[in-house]
Amino acid sequence: MKFYSLNGKSPSVSFKDALIRGLAPDKGLYFPEKIKKLSDDFIKNIENHSNEEIAYECINQFVGQDIPELDLKKIIDEVLSFDFPLVKLNNQISFLELFHGPTMAFKDVGARFMARCLAYFLKNQDESKSVTVLVATSGDTGGAVASGFYKVKGIKVVILYPKGKVSNVQEKQLTTLGENITALEVDGTFDDCQAMVKTAFLDKDLLNKIRLTSANSINIGRWLPQMFYFFFSYRDLKPSTEDKVAYSVPSGNFGNICAGMLAKEMGLPINKFIASNNINDVVNRYLNTKIYDSKPSIQTISNAMDVGDPSNFVRISNIYKNDFNSIKENLHTCSFTDDETVDGIKELINKFNYIPDPHGAVGYLGVNDFLKSYPDYKCIILETAHPAKFSEIISLYTNSLELPSQISSVMDKKKESVNIDSYLAFKNYLLNS
């Protein structure tokens, strides 16, 4: 399997090279040259397969030429060491809980998979060929990457996060590990952090001295394994052949929902996708106006979605052959304010006795909006983070919120971060650290 740049001006590369490079030399995101459908028999009998068997069947076509079967299965076993329960609110709406991993966020799977693949490729290289992993985070990505790469030999991780724009728990997960993990506190927004990372990959002076890769969802090693969730949950939902199924995905950088679209291309019978946004709604506006107009992100209580220019939308466009009508046919979009998000939190607690995080509440609001037009669908909402990661918000509406050990264990640790306010400061840090 080869991966090509969506900008079309760089040569195709292997999974290994795409993983290590992160971004193609022409600034494009990598995408697989072909997507092979899984067998009808596998999809029809998916309930007979374990998470590990499903994950291997899904990912092997993209990775198998670079990682032998036994090594790939070992990586998958290590990555999928926690549960992905499907919690039904009623016969029509379910939550897929993706927060049972070490940092209690859906990004644990992608971060752990990428870290183990990268460690596999670097295991026989000397220390002088170490790799620096850059990651911009609006909340959960940084903690998941920090945990996934913690103490991995030959890899340094540098996390950029916007000062004052992540939750207390998220910040502790970013800034308390030490060892090979460094957090840079940026005076700006997530978009500023992401722009710095992208600029670094184009800085020839920097690239001549440091081997860089990215752990954001622009990296295929982070993006591809997110398709696992859709296969796991479809199996657990057990829909009949007559059922129509939609997934509501709280969407910021659009990597997660794009992975679902990849799963559909591989044969998973998903009928619709719902991109549930906060007020950072560039894709929603695009599908209503045909004008793609990125804007600086605005801070909200669902901070992981505070993205003004989602990187992965170019992959979505590619899946649907850059056909506006095809995208609109498959993707229902909607956006909600913080006040509406709070209403969603309260409704889930009071009506269903279910405690969501703010992103899950946005996903629930997206389903309610969708069902007005498509009342006969079964809907799965991706609950992307544990509500305790946003306890300062959620505890206002319930007394039942418990602090899991994954979170309580980091709250008393000392924060360590480096303040930066420009790309030059970022570059100087990389060169001198």
C-alpha positions as CSV (number, residue, x, y, z in Angstrom):
1,M,0.0,0.0,0.0
2,K,1.3,3.4,-0.9
3,F,0.1,6.8,0.3
4,Y,0.0,9.9,-1.8
5,S,-0.2,13.6,-1.0
6,L,-3.6,15.2,-1.5
7,N,-1.8,18.2,-2.9
8,G,-0.5,15.9,-5.7
9,K,3.1,17.3,-5.9
10,S,5.0,14.8,-3.9
11,P,5.9,11.1,-4.6
12,S,3.9,8.4,-3.0
13,V,5.4,6.7,0.0
14,S,5.0,3.7,2.2
15,F,3.1,3.6,5.5
16,K,6.4,3.8,7.4
17,D,7.5,6.9,5.5
18,A,4.1,8.6,5.7
19,L,4.0,7.9,9.5
20,I,7.4,9.3,10.1
21,R,7.0,12.4,7.8
22,G,3.5,13.2,9.1
23,L,3.0,15.8,6.3
24,A,4.1,15.5,2.7
25,P,6.8,17.8,1.4
26,D,4.2,19.7,-0.7
27,K,2.2,20.4,2.6
28,G,-0.4,17.8,1.6
29,L,-2.0,15.2,3.9
30,Y,-1.3,11.6,3.0
31,F,-4.1,9.4,1.8
32,P,-4.1,5.7,0.7
33,E,-3.8,5.0,-3.0
34,K,-6.7,2.5,-2.8
35,I,-9.3,1.4,-0.3
36,K,-10.2,-2.3,-0.5
37,K,-13.7,-3.3,0.6
38,L,-13.8,-6.0,3.3
39,S,-15.6,-9.1,2.4
40,D,-19.4,-9.2,2.6
41,D,-19.1,-12.3,4.8
42,F,-16.9,-10.5,7.3
43,I,-19.4,-7.6,7.6
44,K,-22.4,-10.0,7.7
45,N,-20.8,-12.0,10.5
46,I,-19.0,-9.2,12.3
47,E,-20.7,-10.1,15.6
48,N,-18.5,-13.3,15.7
49,H,-15.3,-11.3,15.8
50,S,-13.4,-9.7,18.7
51,N,-12.2,-6.2,18.8
52,E,-8.7,-7.4,18.0
53,E,-9.8,-9.5,15.1
54,I,-11.8,-6.6,13.6
55,A,-9.0,-4.1,14.1
56,Y,-6.5,-6.4,12.3
57,E,-8.8,-7.0,9.4
58,C,-9.4,-3.3,9.0
59,I,-5.9,-2.0,9.3
60,N,-3.9,-4.7,7.7
61,Q,-4.4,-3.5,4.1
62,F,-2.9,-0.2,5.0
63,V,0.0,-1.3,7.3
64,G,0.7,-5.0,6.5
65,Q,3.4,-4.4,4.0
66,D,5.5,-2.6,6.5
67,I,4.7,-4.5,9.8
68,P,4.6,-8.3,9.8
69,E,1.4,-10.0,10.9
70,L,2.6,-11.1,14.4
71,D,4.1,-7.7,15.2
72,L,1.0,-5.9,14.0
73,K,-1.3,-8.1,16.0
74,K,0.9,-7.5,19.1
75,I,0.6,-3.7,18.6
76,I,-3.2,-4.0,18.2
77,D,-3.5,-6.1,21.4
78,E,-1.5,-3.5,23.4
79,V,-3.6,-0.6,21.9
80,L,-7.0,-2.2,22.6
81,S,-6.5,-2.9,26.2
82,F,-9.7,-1.3,27.4
83,D,-13.4,-1.4,26.6
84,F,-15.6,0.6,24.2
85,P,-19.1,0.1,25.6
86,L,-22.2,1.0,23.7
87,V,-24.7,2.6,26.1
88,K,-28.3,2.7,24.9
89,L,-30.5,5.7,25.9
90,N,-33.5,4.2,24.2
91,N,-34.2,2.0,21.2
92,Q,-33.1,4.8,18.8
93,I,-30.1,6.6,20.4
94,S,-26.9,5.1,21.9
95,F,-23.7,6.5,23.2
96,L,-20.4,4.9,22.2
97,E,-18.1,5.6,25.2
98,L,-14.6,6.1,23.9
99,F,-13.1,7.3,27.2
100,H,-12.1,4.2,29.0
101,G,-8.4,4.4,28.1
102,P,-5.5,5.8,30.1
103,T,-6.3,9.5,29.4
104,M,-10.0,9.0,29.2
105,A,-10.4,10.4,25.7
106,F,-11.1,8.8,22.3
107,K,-7.6,9.8,21.1
108,D,-6.0,7.1,23.2
109,V,-6.4,4.5,20.5
110,G,-4.8,6.6,17.7
111,A,-2.0,7.9,19.9
112,R,-1.1,4.4,21.3
113,F,-1.2,2.9,17.8
114,M,1.0,5.6,16.3
115,A,3.5,5.4,19.2
116,R,3.9,1.7,18.9
117,C,4.2,1.7,15.1
118,L,6.8,4.5,15.4
119,A,8.7,2.6,18.1
120,Y,8.7,-0.5,15.9
121,F,10.2,1.4,13.0
122,L,12.9,3.0,15.2
123,K,13.8,0.0,17.3
124,N,17.0,-0.7,15.4
125,Q,18.2,2.9,14.9
126,D,20.8,4.6,17.0
127,E,20.1,7.5,19.3
128,S,21.4,10.1,16.8
129,K,18.4,9.3,14.6
130,S,15.8,10.1,17.3
131,V,12.5,11.6,16.2
132,T,10.7,14.6,17.6
133,V,6.9,14.3,17.6
134,L,5.1,17.6,17.4
135,V,1.4,17.9,18.3
136,A,-0.9,20.8,18.6
137,T,-3.8,20.3,21.0
138,S,-7.1,22.0,21.8
139,G,-7.6,19.6,24.7
140,D,-7.5,15.8,24.6
141,T,-5.0,15.1,21.8
142,G,-2.0,16.3,23.9
143,G,-2.8,14.1,26.9
144,A,-3.4,11.1,24.8
145,V,-0.1,11.6,22.8
146,A,1.8,12.3,26.0
147,S,0.6,9.0,27.5
148,G,1.0,7.0,24.3
149,F,4.6,8.1,23.8
150,Y,5.7,8.3,27.4
151,K,9.2,6.9,27.8
152,V,9.3,5.5,24.3
153,K,13.0,5.2,23.4
154,G,14.2,7.4,20.6
155,I,11.2,9.7,20.6
156,K,10.8,13.2,22.0
157,V,7.3,14.7,22.2
158,V,6.6,18.4,22.1
159,I,3.0,19.5,22.7
160,L,1.7,22.9,21.9
161,Y,-1.5,24.0,23.7
162,P,-3.3,27.4,23.9
163,K,-2.8,29.1,27.2
164,G,-6.0,29.3,29.3
165,K,-8.1,27.4,26.7
166,V,-7.9,23.8,28.0
167,S,-9.6,22.3,31.1
168,N,-7.7,21.9,34.4
169,V,-7.6,18.1,33.9
170,Q,-6.4,18.3,30.3
171,E,-3.7,20.7,31.3
172,K,-2.5,18.4,34.1
173,Q,-2.4,15.5,31.6
174,L,-0.2,17.6,29.3
175,T,2.2,19.1,31.7
176,T,3.0,16.6,34.5
177,L,4.7,13.6,32.9
178,G,8.2,14.9,32.2
179,E,10.8,12.4,30.9
180,N,10.5,12.7,27.0
181,I,7.4,14.9,27.1
182,T,7.5,18.7,27.0
183,A,4.5,21.0,27.0
184,L,4.7,24.4,25.3
185,E,2.0,26.9,26.5
186,V,1.2,29.2,23.6
187,D,-0.1,32.7,23.9
188,G,-2.9,32.2,21.3
189,T,-5.5,29.8,20.0
190,F,-5.4,26.2,18.8
191,D,-5.2,27.4,15.2
192,D,-2.0,29.3,16.2
193,C,-0.6,26.1,17.7
194,Q,-1.5,24.1,14.6
195,A,-0.1,26.8,12.3
196,M,3.2,26.6,14.2
197,V,3.4,22.8,13.7
198,K,2.7,23.1,10.0
199,T,5.2,25.8,9.6
200,A,7.9,23.7,11.3
201,F,7.4,21.0,8.7
202,L,8.2,23.5,5.9
203,D,11.2,25.0,7.7
204,K,14.2,23.6,5.8
205,D,16.6,25.0,8.3
206,L,14.8,23.1,11.1
207,L,14.3,19.9,9.0
208,N,18.1,19.8,8.2
209,K,18.8,19.5,11.9
210,I,15.9,17.6,13.5
211,R,13.7,14.6,12.4
212,L,10.2,15.8,12.8
213,T,6.8,14.1,12.6
214,S,3.3,15.1,13.8
215,A,0.9,13.3,16.1
216,N,-2.1,15.2,15.1
217,S,-4.8,13.5,13.1
218,I,-3.1,14.8,10.0
219,N,-0.7,11.8,10.6
220,I,-2.1,8.7,9.0
221,G,-0.9,6.6,12.0
222,R,-3.2,8.7,14.3
223,W,-6.0,8.9,11.8
224,L,-6.5,5.4,10.4
225,P,-7.1,3.4,13.6
226,Q,-10.0,5.7,14.5
227,M,-12.1,3.6,12.1
228,F,-12.1,0.8,14.6
229,Y,-14.7,2.5,16.7
230,F,-17.3,2.4,13.9
231,F,-16.8,-1.3,13.3
232,F,-16.9,-2.1,17.1
233,S,-20.1,-0.1,17.7
234,Y,-21.9,-1.4,14.6
235,R,-21.3,-4.9,15.7
236,D,-22.6,-4.1,19.2
237,L,-25.7,-2.3,17.9
238,K,-26.6,-5.3,15.9
239,P,-28.9,-3.5,13.5
240,S,-31.2,-5.4,11.2
241,T,-30.7,-5.2,7.4
242,E,-33.7,-2.8,7.3
243,D,-32.3,-0.4,9.9
244,K,-30.7,2.9,8.7
245,V,-27.8,3.9,10.9
246,A,-26.3,7.3,11.4
247,Y,-23.2,8.4,13.5
248,S,-23.1,11.7,15.3
249,V,-19.5,12.8,15.8
250,P,-18.5,15.9,17.8
251,S,-16.3,17.4,15.2
252,G,-13.3,19.8,15.4
253,N,-10.5,18.8,13.1
254,F,-12.8,16.3,11.4
255,G,-10.4,13.3,11.7
256,N,-12.8,11.1,13.7
257,I,-15.7,11.5,11.3
258,C,-13.4,11.1,8.3
259,A,-12.3,7.8,9.8
260,G,-15.9,6.7,9.9
261,M,-16.3,7.6,6.2
262,L,-13.3,5.5,5.5
263,A,-15.0,2.6,7.3
264,K,-18.0,3.1,5.1
265,E,-15.8,3.0,2.0
266,M,-14.5,-0.3,3.3
267,G,-18.0,-1.7,3.3
268,L,-19.5,-0.9,6.7
269,P,-23.2,-0.1,6.1
270,I,-23.4,3.4,7.5
271,N,-26.1,5.5,5.9
272,K,-25.4,9.0,7.3
273,F,-22.9,11.0,9.3
274,I,-23.7,13.9,11.5
275,A,-21.0,16.5,12.1
276,S,-22.1,18.0,15.4
277,N,-20.2,21.3,15.9
278,N,-20.0,24.1,18.4
279,I,-20.0,27.7,17.1
280,N,-16.7,26.9,15.2
281,D,-18.8,25.8,12.2
282,V,-16.8,26.3,9.0
283,V,-18.0,23.0,7.4
284,N,-21.6,23.6,8.4
285,R,-21.5,27.1,6.8
286,Y,-19.8,25.6,3.7
287,L,-22.5,23.0,3.2
288,N,-25.1,25.7,3.5
289,T,-23.4,28.3,1.2
290,K,-20.9,26.4,-0.9
291,I,-18.3,28.9,0.4
292,Y,-15.4,27.5,2.5
293,D,-14.5,30.4,4.7
294,S,-12.2,29.6,7.6
295,K,-12.1,31.9,10.6
296,P,-10.1,32.2,13.8
297,S,-11.4,29.7,16.3
298,I,-13.6,30.9,19.2
299,Q,-13.3,29.5,22.7
300,T,-16.2,27.3,23.9
301,I,-16.9,24.8,26.7
302,S,-16.5,22.0,24.2
303,N,-12.9,23.1,23.6
304,A,-11.6,20.1,21.6
305,M,-13.8,21.3,18.8
306,D,-12.5,24.9,18.8
307,V,-11.0,24.6,15.3
308,G,-11.4,27.3,12.7
309,D,-9.9,25.5,9.8
310,P,-10.2,21.7,10.1
311,S,-7.3,19.9,8.5
312,N,-9.1,16.7,7.7
313,F,-11.9,18.1,5.6
314,V,-9.6,17.8,2.6
315,R,-9.6,14.0,3.2
316,I,-13.4,14.0,3.3
317,S,-13.6,16.0,0.1
318,N,-11.3,13.4,-1.5
319,I,-13.4,10.4,-0.3
320,Y,-16.4,12.0,-2.1
321,K,-14.3,13.0,-5.1
322,N,-14.6,16.7,-4.4
323,D,-18.3,16.5,-5.3
324,F,-20.2,19.0,-3.2
325,N,-23.6,17.2,-3.7
326,S,-22.1,13.9,-2.7
327,I,-20.6,15.4,0.5
328,K,-23.9,17.0,1.4
329,E,-25.8,13.8,0.7
330,N,-23.7,11.8,3.2
331,L,-23.0,14.5,5.8
332,H,-25.6,16.3,7.9
333,T,-24.1,19.3,9.8
334,C,-25.3,21.4,12.6
335,S,-23.9,23.8,15.2
336,F,-24.8,24.8,18.8
337,T,-23.9,27.5,21.2
338,D,-22.6,27.0,24.7
339,D,-26.0,27.7,26.2
340,E,-27.5,25.1,24.0
341,T,-24.7,22.7,25.0
342,V,-25.6,23.3,28.7
343,D,-29.2,22.5,27.9
344,G,-28.1,19.3,26.3
345,I,-26.1,18.3,29.3
346,K,-29.0,19.0,31.6
347,E,-31.5,17.1,29.4
348,L,-29.3,14.0,29.3
349,I,-28.9,14.0,33.1
350,N,-32.5,14.7,33.9
351,K,-34.2,12.7,31.2
352,F,-31.9,9.7,30.8
353,N,-29.7,9.8,34.0
354,Y,-26.7,9.9,31.7
355,I,-23.8,12.2,32.4
356,P,-22.1,13.5,29.2
357,D,-19.1,15.7,28.7
358,P,-19.7,18.9,26.7
359,H,-18.7,17.2,23.4
360,G,-21.0,14.3,24.0
361,A,-23.8,16.8,24.7
362,V,-23.1,18.5,21.3
363,G,-23.3,15.1,19.7
364,Y,-26.7,14.5,21.3
365,L,-28.0,17.8,20.1
366,G,-26.8,16.9,16.7
367,V,-28.9,13.7,16.8
368,N,-32.0,15.6,17.9
369,D,-31.5,18.0,15.0
370,F,-31.0,15.1,12.6
371,L,-34.0,13.1,13.7
372,K,-36.3,16.0,12.8
373,S,-35.5,15.2,9.1
374,Y,-34.7,11.5,9.4
375,P,-37.0,10.1,12.1
376,D,-36.6,6.5,11.2
377,Y,-32.8,6.2,11.9
378,K,-30.9,4.5,14.6
379,C,-28.2,6.9,15.9
380,I,-24.9,6.3,17.6
381,I,-23.2,9.3,19.3
382,L,-19.4,9.2,19.8
383,E,-18.8,10.2,23.4
384,T,-15.2,11.3,23.1
385,A,-14.1,12.2,26.7
386,H,-15.0,11.4,30.3
387,P,-17.2,14.1,31.9
388,A,-14.8,14.3,34.8
389,K,-12.3,16.0,32.5
390,F,-14.7,18.9,32.5
391,S,-15.8,18.7,36.1
392,E,-15.8,22.5,36.5
393,I,-18.7,22.5,34.1
394,I,-20.5,19.2,34.6
395,S,-20.5,19.3,38.4
396,L,-22.8,22.4,38.2
397,Y,-25.6,20.1,37.0
398,T,-25.1,16.9,39.0
399,N,-23.8,15.6,42.3
400,S,-23.1,12.2,40.9
401,L,-19.8,12.9,39.0
402,E,-17.0,10.7,40.3
403,L,-13.3,11.3,39.6
404,P,-11.7,8.2,38.1
405,S,-8.3,7.1,39.1
406,Q,-6.8,8.1,35.7
407,I,-7.7,11.7,36.5
408,S,-7.3,11.9,40.3
409,S,-3.8,10.5,40.0
410,V,-2.5,13.6,38.1
411,M,-4.4,16.4,39.8
412,D,-1.8,16.9,42.6
413,K,1.2,16.7,40.3
414,K,3.3,19.8,39.5
415,K,2.6,21.5,36.2
416,E,5.7,22.1,34.1
417,S,5.5,24.0,30.8
418,V,7.4,26.5,28.7
419,N,5.7,29.7,27.6
420,I,6.1,30.8,23.9
421,D,4.5,33.6,22.0
422,S,5.7,33.2,18.4
423,Y,7.0,30.7,15.8
424,L,10.5,32.0,16.3
425,A,10.3,31.1,20.0
426,F,9.0,27.7,19.1
427,K,11.8,27.1,16.6
428,N,14.5,28.3,19.0
429,Y,13.1,25.9,21.6
430,L,13.3,23.0,19.2
431,L,16.9,23.8,18.1
432,N,18.2,24.3,21.6
433,S,16.4,21.6,23.6
